[in-house]
Amino acid sequence: MEKRSNWVPIESDLDEKYAKELEVAVKAVHVACLLCQKVQENLIFNGNEDVQAKDDNSPVTIADWSVQATVSWILSEAFGPENVSIVAEEDISALSKPTAANLLSSIVTTVNNSLSTAATFNIQPPPTPLNPTQVLESISRCNSTGGPTGRFWVLDPVDGTLGFVRGDQYAIALALIENGQVVLGVLGCPNYPVNKEWLNYQNGYRRMVSRLSKSGLGSWDGKGCVLYAEKGSKKAWMQPLVNGDEGFVWPNSARRVTVSSIDNPVLATFCEPVEKANSSHSFTQGLAHSVGLRNEPLRVYSMVKYAAIARGDAEIFMKFARAGYKEKIWDHAAGVVIIEEAGGVVTDAGGRRLDFSKGMYLQGLDRGIIACAGASLHEKIMRAVDASWNSSSL
């Protein structure tokens, strides 16, 4: 397994236009990753009493609200609240109820504990701990609805909350959109192992961590990373998460990542969502067979699928949701720009680039989303979709 010492410092050649935005975003996502690691550890060993259900019955935890408050506060401190507009997944409606006092208290404590570590990343912490009103203000500041003009951030505080509460894969995703175009993306993957073989454990992370912790071994070296890219740079980068009292160095301690060079479907690995409700496994299985894919699908939660392709650990991501499902921009923005700058291709099933200029949702998608390591595989998948679509039940 690769050791931390193999992470070779790089010289930055980032575009000065977005240099500050990218630096602040990477640091904010690092802080959020450390926050989530602590919350997930508590969930694994102490139970899921802090898991709530939203109106659509999807889960939300104190990590979702705490990350949103933390990232919102960091961005606002860096650029001024009047200059920061954020589209994000969570709101404060559930936290404003009288019965939510204990939940809100836990979130406030989590946010303040997280911001107290910000100095590790050369971020000035609040002079005094944030009070509940300030935390709620930070969360509710993320009320932008996006659109075709201006600048706004897109945040998914915990992408893959179901994986998160199950002790499995999840991601923190932050992107900057300017006049409808994603100009930079940052993807934090706290449980993404250096050795890609660990991705195949299929919901075994909870059991594995339990064994490691009880044996006193701790987690394996190099667990967790942050990927980032700036549009047009033709480069994508990955940094290991800092641990303990390690100092964070920017922009060093990163390495370039590129998509896989595999273009033979027989050798390719494809990713798809874990939950059948989010994508048709039967349709993607049929597509895989028709194009000659023989490897077992890599089913992982969240935008870790995008990270797997950008890192070269998989070659194809296919998602075909059932009729009526609306894709949210925060589920894709950061991952798309990272794959593209790493050398990959992301479009809808008709070959059109994803449109992030229509508000909170990806409007006008042609059937589904296809991300590939190269144009050759991408073209083969699209041809297979065309040939199979009329016989599908989607």
VMD Tcl script that draws the C-alpha trace (Angstrom):
set ca {
  {0.00 0.00 0.00}
  {1.20 3.47 -0.83}
  {2.70 5.37 2.08}
  {2.22 9.03 2.90}
  {5.88 9.70 2.13}
  {5.15 9.00 -1.54}
  {3.13 12.18 -1.80}
  {5.58 14.41 -3.65}
  {5.35 18.21 -3.30}
  {4.44 20.05 -6.47}
  {5.00 23.50 -7.79}
  {1.75 25.35 -8.30}
  {0.82 26.57 -11.75}
  {-2.76 27.44 -10.92}
  {-4.50 30.18 -12.87}
  {-4.18 33.36 -10.83}
  {-7.78 34.28 -11.73}
  {-9.17 31.74 -9.28}
  {-6.13 31.14 -7.10}
  {-7.67 32.50 -3.89}
  {-11.04 30.88 -4.50}
  {-9.46 27.48 -5.04}
  {-7.19 27.76 -2.01}
  {-10.05 28.75 0.29}
  {-12.33 26.06 -1.15}
  {-9.73 23.29 -0.71}
  {-9.07 24.35 2.88}
  {-12.80 24.56 3.66}
  {-13.37 21.06 2.31}
  {-10.43 19.74 4.35}
  {-11.97 21.21 7.51}
  {-15.32 19.66 6.55}
  {-13.72 16.25 5.98}
  {-12.23 16.22 9.46}
  {-15.58 17.26 10.91}
  {-17.33 14.40 9.10}
  {-14.78 11.82 10.15}
  {-15.45 12.59 13.81}
  {-19.23 12.56 13.39}
  {-19.18 9.30 11.42}
  {-17.00 7.67 14.04}
  {-19.54 8.62 16.70}
  {-22.37 7.26 14.56}
  {-20.55 3.96 14.03}
  {-19.78 3.33 17.68}
  {-22.61 5.17 19.45}
  {-25.61 4.51 17.23}
  {-27.69 6.65 14.89}
  {-29.70 8.77 17.31}
  {-28.53 11.94 15.51}
  {-29.92 10.81 12.13}
  {-33.06 12.67 11.07}
  {-35.49 12.08 8.21}
  {-36.32 14.85 5.75}
  {-39.74 15.30 4.16}
  {-38.77 12.93 1.34}
  {-37.62 10.34 3.93}
  {-33.97 10.75 2.92}
  {-31.58 10.88 5.89}
  {-29.84 13.97 7.23}
  {-27.38 14.15 10.12}
  {-25.71 16.77 12.27}
  {-22.81 16.51 9.82}
  {-24.93 17.82 6.93}
  {-25.96 20.97 8.78}
  {-22.59 21.39 10.52}
  {-20.61 21.18 7.27}
  {-22.95 23.64 5.59}
  {-22.56 26.11 8.45}
  {-18.78 25.65 8.58}
  {-18.14 26.02 4.84}
  {-20.53 28.96 4.62}
  {-18.72 30.71 7.49}
  {-15.26 30.11 5.97}
  {-16.28 31.38 2.52}
  {-17.99 34.43 4.02}
  {-14.98 35.29 6.16}
  {-12.64 34.96 3.17}
  {-14.66 36.96 0.63}
  {-17.20 38.92 2.70}
  {-20.78 37.69 3.20}
  {-22.06 40.25 0.71}
  {-19.91 38.63 -1.99}
  {-20.82 35.01 -1.28}
  {-23.85 33.29 -2.79}
  {-24.30 29.58 -2.13}
  {-26.64 26.91 -3.49}
  {-26.74 24.09 -0.95}
  {-28.87 21.13 -0.01}
  {-29.97 21.83 3.56}
  {-32.17 24.50 5.14}
  {-32.99 25.38 8.74}
  {-36.69 24.49 8.80}
  {-36.17 21.35 10.90}
  {-33.76 23.17 13.21}
  {-36.16 26.04 13.92}
  {-38.71 23.83 15.65}
  {-38.91 23.98 19.47}
  {-38.35 20.21 19.60}
  {-34.99 20.59 17.82}
  {-33.19 22.37 20.67}
  {-30.92 19.42 21.49}
  {-30.16 18.80 17.81}
  {-29.27 22.45 17.27}
  {-27.08 22.41 20.36}
  {-25.16 19.42 18.98}
  {-24.68 21.19 15.65}
  {-23.41 24.37 17.31}
  {-20.91 22.34 19.33}
  {-19.79 20.44 16.22}
  {-19.34 23.63 14.20}
  {-17.31 25.35 16.92}
  {-15.13 22.29 17.46}
  {-14.49 22.18 13.73}
  {-13.66 25.87 13.40}
  {-11.32 25.62 16.36}
  {-9.09 23.44 14.15}
  {-9.15 25.92 11.27}
  {-5.79 27.40 12.28}
  {-4.20 24.17 11.03}
  {-5.20 25.37 7.57}
  {-4.16 28.99 8.13}
  {-7.78 30.00 8.58}
  {-8.44 32.42 11.41}
  {-11.06 30.87 13.74}
  {-13.90 32.99 15.15}
  {-12.72 35.24 18.01}
  {-15.46 33.70 20.18}
  {-17.52 30.54 19.64}
  {-20.48 30.96 17.32}
  {-23.85 31.04 19.06}
  {-26.96 29.22 17.76}
  {-28.23 32.30 15.94}
  {-24.93 32.71 14.09}
  {-24.86 29.04 13.13}
  {-28.41 29.22 11.81}
  {-27.48 32.35 9.86}
  {-24.54 30.54 8.28}
  {-26.76 27.64 7.22}
  {-29.57 29.84 5.92}
  {-27.11 32.02 3.99}
  {-26.97 29.14 1.50}
  {-30.24 30.20 -0.10}
  {-29.21 30.96 -3.67}
  {-31.19 29.30 -6.46}
  {-28.40 29.52 -9.03}
  {-29.07 30.58 -12.60}
  {-27.33 31.63 -15.83}
  {-25.60 34.80 -14.65}
  {-23.32 35.86 -11.82}
  {-21.16 33.86 -9.46}
  {-22.32 31.34 -6.89}
  {-20.95 28.38 -4.97}
  {-22.59 24.96 -5.03}
  {-22.25 22.82 -1.90}
  {-23.33 19.31 -1.06}
  {-22.31 19.13 2.61}
  {-22.52 15.33 2.78}
  {-23.09 13.69 -0.57}
  {-24.21 10.13 0.04}
  {-25.71 10.58 3.49}
  {-27.01 7.00 3.41}
  {-23.46 5.76 2.93}
  {-22.32 8.12 5.67}
  {-24.74 6.76 8.28}
  {-23.92 3.19 7.25}
  {-20.24 3.81 7.90}
  {-19.37 3.72 4.22}
  {-18.34 6.06 1.40}
  {-19.50 9.68 1.15}
  {-18.14 12.98 -0.14}
  {-18.11 16.71 0.52}
  {-18.54 18.57 -2.76}
  {-17.92 22.27 -3.38}
  {-17.88 23.99 -6.77}
  {-17.81 27.55 -8.05}
  {-20.08 28.46 -10.96}
  {-19.67 31.65 -12.96}
  {-22.22 32.64 -15.60}
  {-23.51 29.11 -15.79}
  {-20.09 27.43 -16.12}
  {-18.37 25.37 -13.42}
  {-14.98 27.07 -13.03}
  {-13.55 25.02 -10.16}
  {-14.47 21.96 -8.16}
  {-13.29 20.42 -4.90}
  {-14.26 16.93 -3.80}
  {-13.45 15.65 -0.33}
  {-13.53 11.86 0.08}
  {-12.72 11.11 3.75}
  {-12.96 7.33 3.36}
  {-11.43 6.97 -0.10}
  {-8.51 4.57 0.42}
  {-5.16 4.95 -1.27}
  {-5.42 1.31 -2.32}
  {-8.39 1.13 -4.67}
  {-9.04 -2.52 -3.80}
  {-10.59 -1.34 -0.52}
  {-13.42 0.18 -2.61}
  {-14.75 -3.30 -3.33}
  {-15.70 -4.14 0.23}
  {-19.41 -3.42 -0.42}
  {-20.66 -1.87 2.83}
  {-17.88 -3.46 4.87}
  {-16.31 -0.22 6.04}
  {-18.18 -0.20 9.34}
  {-17.00 -3.71 10.22}
  {-13.46 -3.02 9.02}
  {-13.10 0.17 11.09}
  {-14.51 -1.61 14.11}
  {-11.92 -4.36 13.83}
  {-9.07 -1.92 13.29}
  {-10.08 0.28 16.21}
  {-10.58 -2.59 18.61}
  {-7.22 -4.02 17.67}
  {-5.55 -0.67 18.30}
  {-4.27 -0.45 14.74}
  {-6.24 2.63 13.80}
  {-7.09 3.34 10.18}
  {-4.73 2.46 7.37}
  {-2.07 4.95 6.29}
  {-3.20 7.47 3.71}
  {-6.96 7.06 4.13}
  {-8.90 9.98 2.75}
  {-8.15 12.57 0.10}
  {-9.29 15.81 -1.48}
  {-9.39 16.20 -5.26}
  {-9.65 19.52 -7.03}
  {-9.44 21.11 -10.46}
  {-9.85 24.43 -12.21}
  {-11.69 24.62 -15.53}
  {-9.39 24.87 -18.54}
  {-6.22 23.91 -16.65}
  {-6.11 20.36 -18.06}
  {-4.87 19.28 -14.65}
  {-6.57 17.68 -11.65}
  {-4.90 17.29 -8.28}
  {-5.25 15.12 -5.20}
  {-4.07 15.80 -1.66}
  {-4.09 13.42 1.32}
  {-6.14 14.47 4.31}
  {-4.12 15.83 7.17}
  {-4.13 13.79 10.35}
  {-3.69 14.87 13.95}
  {-1.33 17.81 14.31}
  {0.06 17.67 10.79}
  {0.50 21.07 9.23}
  {-1.38 21.79 6.03}
  {0.75 23.12 3.18}
  {-0.75 24.83 0.14}
  {-0.37 24.12 -2.74}
  {2.18 21.40 -2.02}
  {1.57 17.85 -0.76}
  {-0.50 17.16 -3.86}
  {-0.06 15.08 -6.96}
  {-1.69 15.09 -10.35}
  {-4.33 12.53 -11.14}
  {-5.38 11.43 -14.61}
  {-8.04 9.15 -15.95}
  {-7.26 5.57 -16.91}
  {-5.85 4.80 -20.36}
  {-7.97 1.64 -20.66}
  {-10.26 1.80 -23.68}
  {-11.05 -1.91 -24.03}
  {-14.49 -2.56 -22.48}
  {-13.43 -6.07 -21.45}
  {-10.86 -4.52 -19.10}
  {-12.91 -1.54 -17.98}
  {-14.64 -1.10 -14.62}
  {-17.90 0.80 -14.37}
  {-19.45 2.55 -11.38}
  {-23.08 2.94 -10.49}
  {-25.08 4.04 -7.44}
  {-25.56 1.55 -4.61}
  {-29.27 2.18 -4.27}
  {-31.54 0.88 -7.03}
  {-33.90 3.77 -6.37}
  {-31.28 6.19 -7.73}
  {-30.44 4.32 -10.93}
  {-31.65 1.26 -12.85}
  {-29.19 -1.55 -12.16}
  {-30.95 -3.82 -14.65}
  {-30.57 -1.32 -17.49}
  {-26.90 -0.63 -16.75}
  {-26.29 -4.36 -16.45}
  {-27.75 -4.85 -19.91}
  {-25.64 -2.02 -21.28}
  {-22.52 -3.48 -19.69}
  {-23.17 -6.82 -21.34}
  {-23.87 -5.28 -24.73}
  {-20.58 -3.35 -24.84}
  {-18.53 -6.22 -23.46}
  {-17.93 -5.07 -19.89}
  {-17.02 -8.12 -17.84}
  {-15.84 -6.73 -14.50}
  {-18.26 -6.58 -11.60}
  {-19.78 -3.11 -11.21}
  {-18.21 -0.88 -8.58}
  {-21.20 0.25 -6.52}
  {-20.25 3.09 -4.19}
  {-22.16 5.90 -2.58}
  {-21.85 9.54 -3.58}
  {-19.52 11.42 -5.89}
  {-16.76 9.03 -4.89}
  {-17.70 7.50 -8.26}
  {-16.48 10.68 -9.98}
  {-13.31 10.56 -7.89}
  {-12.72 6.93 -8.90}
  {-12.77 7.85 -12.59}
  {-10.61 10.95 -12.12}
  {-8.04 8.89 -10.18}
  {-7.98 6.17 -12.83}
  {-9.48 3.52 -10.54}
  {-12.52 3.02 -12.79}
  {-13.35 3.92 -16.37}
  {-17.13 4.41 -16.63}
  {-19.94 5.88 -14.53}
  {-23.49 5.39 -15.74}
  {-26.63 6.71 -14.09}
  {-30.10 6.31 -15.53}
  {-32.73 7.51 -13.11}
  {-36.38 6.67 -13.49}
  {-38.79 9.08 -15.15}
  {-39.57 12.13 -13.05}
  {-36.35 12.14 -11.04}
  {-34.63 15.54 -11.10}
  {-30.85 15.65 -10.82}
  {-29.54 18.38 -8.51}
  {-26.55 20.45 -9.55}
  {-24.77 19.89 -6.22}
  {-24.65 16.15 -6.94}
  {-22.51 16.63 -10.04}
  {-20.83 20.04 -10.42}
  {-17.56 19.39 -8.56}
  {-17.15 15.88 -9.92}
  {-17.75 16.87 -13.53}
  {-15.03 19.52 -13.71}
  {-12.53 17.26 -11.92}
  {-13.08 14.39 -14.37}
  {-12.91 16.70 -17.37}
  {-9.65 18.31 -16.27}
  {-8.23 14.86 -15.49}
  {-8.82 13.97 -19.14}
  {-12.25 12.36 -19.04}
  {-15.61 13.03 -20.67}
  {-18.97 13.73 -18.96}
  {-22.22 14.25 -20.88}
  {-25.82 13.20 -20.84}
  {-26.73 10.08 -22.83}
  {-27.23 12.19 -25.93}
  {-23.68 13.52 -25.83}
  {-24.55 16.99 -24.52}
  {-22.54 18.59 -21.73}
  {-24.39 19.00 -18.46}
  {-26.03 22.41 -18.11}
  {-25.53 24.08 -14.71}
  {-27.16 27.37 -15.71}
  {-30.82 26.49 -15.15}
  {-31.08 26.78 -11.39}
  {-30.90 24.07 -8.76}
  {-31.57 21.21 -11.17}
  {-29.96 19.82 -14.31}
  {-32.68 20.58 -16.82}
  {-33.19 18.86 -20.16}
  {-31.08 15.77 -19.51}
  {-31.21 13.25 -22.33}
  {-32.05 9.97 -20.52}
  {-29.10 9.83 -18.14}
  {-25.50 10.74 -17.31}
  {-22.41 9.04 -18.72}
  {-18.88 9.74 -17.48}
  {-15.94 7.96 -19.07}
  {-12.17 7.92 -18.93}
  {-11.95 8.49 -22.67}
  {-13.91 9.41 -25.78}
  {-13.78 5.90 -27.23}
  {-15.50 4.25 -24.28}
  {-17.93 7.14 -24.07}
  {-19.00 6.72 -27.68}
  {-19.52 2.97 -27.21}
  {-21.73 3.53 -24.18}
  {-23.83 6.12 -25.99}
  {-24.33 3.78 -28.96}
  {-25.41 1.03 -26.58}
  {-27.92 3.37 -24.91}
  {-29.41 4.27 -28.29}
  {-29.74 0.61 -29.19}
  {-31.29 -0.44 -25.87}
  {-33.39 2.49 -24.73}
  {-36.70 1.65 -26.42}
  {-36.77 -1.73 -24.72}
  {-36.14 -0.26 -21.25}
  {-38.81 0.58 -18.69}
  {-37.27 3.91 -17.73}
}
mol new
graphics top color blue
foreach p $ca { graphics top sphere $p radius 0.5 }
foreach p [lrange $ca 0 end-1] q [lrange $ca 1 end] { graphics top cylinder $p $q radius 0.2 }
display resetview
